[in-house]
């Protein structure tokens, strides 16, 4: 009898361990969330646009004390080395209460899809609502061939947001000539912008940037130490009048400060994310690899927390 009880105890322990391990998902712990009454999102598509969704079903992040410190559910230390500008800045992961759109709940009536027009200039695509869909808790946006041109996708807020913490759980497209992004933007009264951008020609790096009154040239390329296209990670920036701090999986990796020569963005901006291909910028994006189309980026959630006043 003692052997039987010992065997039963061992089996119960194993079942508990398996349950605990499989509850962990990219960008946080897997949770079940009720449906919301958001915007009418594009319908699910077959594999020709979205491909097989081989990721978990839209897991959610938790506070750092409840997570592993990397924000992606992995029990590994960061594989990157923060820039010296971020020395001494505390870790900062997204809190559940800060998430304003969870694609496990659909979308949000406060955000809209760009549809049926082109930006021109370096953007070599037409924005199509049909180039995006939400399935299994993940929002996918793609660049694909469309007749003699290309179709891309963009999701943006109706309202503008000011200083605070912005974050996203995403996986960029891996395709030369394609950009996957999460950023803030306004052109009224001037062009201000803060960027997190992935160039599909090399998804082992991420590009941070900002524009103030239309002036850019503030790019900083950070080596991730991993291929961002393979799994979901949390990317963020904290914007204040004194500086912008970018984070990866909760770790501060780079800080930009205002200087006498360069001011920081100061105007409220829309929250935006898009996936697009370029023209005339091959030296930056690389030549478009049409054989890799459709090229897909995926998003689980994004967040905003206003700066403390």
N, C-alpha and C positions, 0 to 999 in steps of 0.2 A: 504493500500500500504506500509506503514512504516513497518508493521509486516512482509510483504512478503520480503521486502529488507533486513530486519534484519535476517530473516531465511536464505536467500540466502548467506548473508555474513558469517553466522555461518557455513554453509555447505562448502563454499570455504576454510575457515580457517581449518576445520577438514581435508579436502582433502590434504591441504598443510602439515599439521602435520603428516598424515599417510605417505605421500611421503618421508618426511624428515627422519622419523624413519626407514622405510624399506630400506633406502639407506645405512644404516650402516651395516657393515659386520665384521666378525672376522678378527683380524690383520689389521684393517683400514677401509677406505671407499670403497664401491663397485664402480668400474670404468669399462668402456667398453674399451677394447684394441684391436687393429688390429692384425690379425694373423702374425706370423713371419715365416721365412724360416729356422727353426732349424733342428736338427737331426731327422731322421726318428724314431719316438717314438713307443714303443709297442702299439699295437692296444687296444682299449677299451675291457674290459672283462665284463662278466656277473657277477651276484652277488656271484658266488662261490668263486671269488677272491677278488673283490673290495667291495662287499656289497652295500647296498643302500647308495648313497651319500646324507646324510641328512644335509649337511652344505651348506653355501652360495657358489656362483660360483666364488671363487678365488678373494676375495676382496683385495684391496691394502692398504698399510699403507700410512699415510701422515706425515708431520712434526708434532712435538709435539704441536706447536701452533694451529694446525688445528684439532688435535685429542683430546682424553679425558685425555691423560697422561698415560694410561695403554697400549696403542697400540693394543687393541683388540676390540675397538668399544664399550666397556661397560662403563657406567657412574659410575663406582665403584672405590673406592680406593683400592690399592693393599692389598691382604689378607695375605701377607707375611711380615716378618721383616728382612730387610737387615742385613748381618753380619757386625760387627763393623769395619772390614777391609775396608768396602766400604763407611764409613762415610765421608760426605763432597764431594763425587764425583757426579757431575751433572748428571741429567737424560740425556738419549741419545736414541732417537728413529731413526729408519731407514728412510732415505729420499728416495723419489721416484727415484731420479737420481742415487742412490747407488745400486739399484736392478739390478743384472746382469742376473738373470733368473726369469721370471714370467711364471708360468705354465698356466696362462690364455692365453698366447701366444704360448703355446707348450713348447718345450725344447730349447736347444742351441747346435749348431754345435761345440761349444768349450767344451762340456761335453759328456761323453760316459757312456754306461752301461757296467758293468762287466758281462761277459757271458761265462759260460761253464767251469769254473775252481773253485777249492776250495783252501782256504788259509791253511787248516789243523789246527793243534794245537787245540785251544779252539773253533774254528769256525766249527760248526757241520752242515754245509750246503754247497751247490753248488750255486754259483751266477748264476742267470738266468735272462736274459732280459725279459723273459716271465712272471717273477714275479712282473713286474711293468707295470703301464699304466698311461695315462693322460686322465682325463675325467672331464668335467664341470669345467675346470680351476684348478684342483687338481691332483697332482701326487701321486699315491698310490704305496707303495712297501710292499710286503708281505712275510712272512715265511709260507710255506705250506709243507705238506707231499709229498714226491716224491719217489715212489717205496719203497725201504727199508730205504731211507734217507730223506733229507729235502732240499728244495730250498729256497734261500733268494735273496735279491736284493741289488744292490749298484749303485750309480750314482756319478761320479767323474769328475773333470776337467782334461783337457789335460795339461794345463799350471800350473805353480806354482806361489804362491802369497806370498808377504812378509808382513811386519808390517802393521796393519790397523784394521778396524772395520769389523767384520763378523757377519751376522745375518741371521735368518731363521724364517719363519712363518710355524709352524708345529703342528701336533697332533700325539703323539706316540701310538704304539700298546700296548694294555693292555692284557698281557699274560705272566704268569710266565715262565722264561727261555728264553725270547726274549728281545733283545736290539734294541732300535731305536735311531739313532744318527745324529748329525751334527758336523763335525770336520775338522781339517786340519792335513795333514800327509805327511811325506817324509821318505824314508829310504836311501836317497843319499844326501850327503856323510855319514850321520848318521841318526838314527831314532829320529826324532822330531815329536811332536804331541800335539794338543790342542783339548780338547773334551767337548762336551755337550752330555750327554748320559742319556737315560731313561731306567730303568729296568722295564720290564712289570709286575713284581711281585708287584710293588708299584709305580703307576704313580702319586702319590701325592708328590713325591720328584724328584729332578733332580741331577745328579752327574756331577761335574766339575772335570777336571783332565788335566795334561800335562805330556809329556815325553821329556826329554832332553838327547840326546846321549844315548837313550835306557833306561834311568833311570826314573822310574815312582814314585809310592807311594806318589802322590801329590793329592789324591782324596779329594774332599770336597762334602758332600751330603747336599743339601739345601732343606728345607721344603717349598713347594710352597703354602700350604694353600688351594689348589684346586686340582682337578683331571685333570691332563694335557690331558688325553685321551678323555675328553668330548668336548673339544673345541680347536680352534686354538689360539695360543699365539705366541708372538715374543720372541725369545731367541737369545742372542748375546754375543760376547766377543770382547774386544778391546785389541789388542796385540801390545806391544811396547817393546823396549829394557829394560825398567825399571819395567814392570809389565804386568799382564793380568787382566783385569776387566771383569767380567761376568754380564750380564744384563737380567732382565726378564720384558717384557712389558715396556721397556724403563727405568727401575729403576736399578741402580747399586746395586748388592746384595753381591758381593764377589770380593776381590782383592788378587792376589798372587804376591809376589815380589821375586826378586832374593836374595839369601842369600849366605854366604860364603860356605855353605854346598850344596846348590842346585842352579844351573844356570837355566835360562829360555831358551826356544827354541829360536834359532837364524837363522835357515835356512829357505829359502822359501819352501812352502808346497802346495800340492794339496788341493782343497776344495772337501770334500767328505761327503756323507751321505749314511747310509746303515741300513738294518734291517736283523737281524740274530739271530740264536739260538746257544747255546754253549754246550760244552761237557766237563765234568771234572771240571766244575766251578759252581756247584749247590749251593755252599756256598755263592757265589756272586750273581748269576742270579736267583737262585731258580730252582726247578725241572721243566722241560718243561711240560706245561699243553697241551698235544696233543689234548684234547677235545676242546680247544679254537682256534685251527687252522682252516683255515688260519688266522694269526694274521697280522693286517694291520696298517701301519703308513702312514700318509698323509702330504703332503707338498704343500704350495701355492706358495712360492717364497723364494729366498735367495739372499743375497747382500754382496758386498765387497766395502769398501772405503779405499784407501791407506792412510797411515799415512801422515800427513802434513810434508813437508820437510822444 
